[in-house]
């Protein structure tokens, strides 16, 4: 059965992480995998998460399976976190399924869309997170690309994006990153989001939001504004939610798929189909991360310090962006890198040519994607000046 299978090359991002771990250099810097790191280069367990986890473990009396839809309290809490003050008004025409991380939510959403419309096409930004296409095509969807990013100006190409979506067939889906766009760090402004949603409504497209960084851009409400505005204006949408970044629950694989229908009847039909799809794919989700999030969001004594720590993480990312831009300007007088400070979240495309990316890795132990996607959280107050000095000569 397996004799014709060939060995595949390592995942380009995860392979870099392995190479970084094996590098003995004390000066190595990992800007590859998208995890938050503190000044010491550690991805910490958030204080509220640690306290909630102790309480969850101490209070457990069983390890029985969850239902396919997941932890009820988690589902309600995550829906309210994403939808904010609109949650109550939307809940009757919405459903929530707990999923194994944001990836599981994307894959489950693709399966659900394929059941509803087998010929559906989903539009992805160019560029986008590399795993978007495999997750969605794995569910049977066809992929088209639309313009999004101008590398020369490090900015959004709004009109070409609108033109591409205006040519999309009604019933097509468009994947939209709610905030902290991966890999560019470039998000539409509110008036630009309004223009995008105008086209989505006019062409009767269905948005599929990926919200993986809520709270790490500006704040919890600002980062979810596009999702909430779409829910106010459109009859149908999907939202893939990840708790990896804003709760630090990377290995717990905690996420959710939110779907909103035109009315309660449609929402219940979609929920039944999503439950069946989950049952056929992985049966039921893991409980641990969902129980932790449920406890944090339901207990003011835990929610307040969680939100304060998340706010501090977002502020630190902005400071690292500022320090990198200033370091580049110091190393290369006259070069304007202020675009770094206008971007949000963990990622930026620095614009370093592939040959220079390889040289930075081999000669200076700085690891980033071949397209120069850099995780800003991989920088620290101790290494950002060195990285800026080494990167600056290669920027166009």
Secondary structure by P-SEA (a helix, b strand, c coil): cccccccccccaaaaaaaaaaaccccccccccccccccccccccccaaaaaaaaaaaaaccccccccccccaaaaaaaaaaaaccccccccccccccccccaaaaaaaaaaaaaaacccbbbbbccccccaaaaaaaaabbbbbbbbcccccccccccaaaaaaaaaccccbbbbbcccccccccccccaaaaaaaaaaaaaabbbbbcccccccccccccccaaaaaaaaaccccbbbbbbccccccccccbbbbbbbbcccaaaaaaaaaaaaaaaaacccccccaaaaaaaaaaacaaaaaaaaaaaaaaaaaaaaaaaaaaaaaaaaccccccccccccccccccccccaaaaaaaaacccbbbcccccccccccccccaaaaaaaaccccc
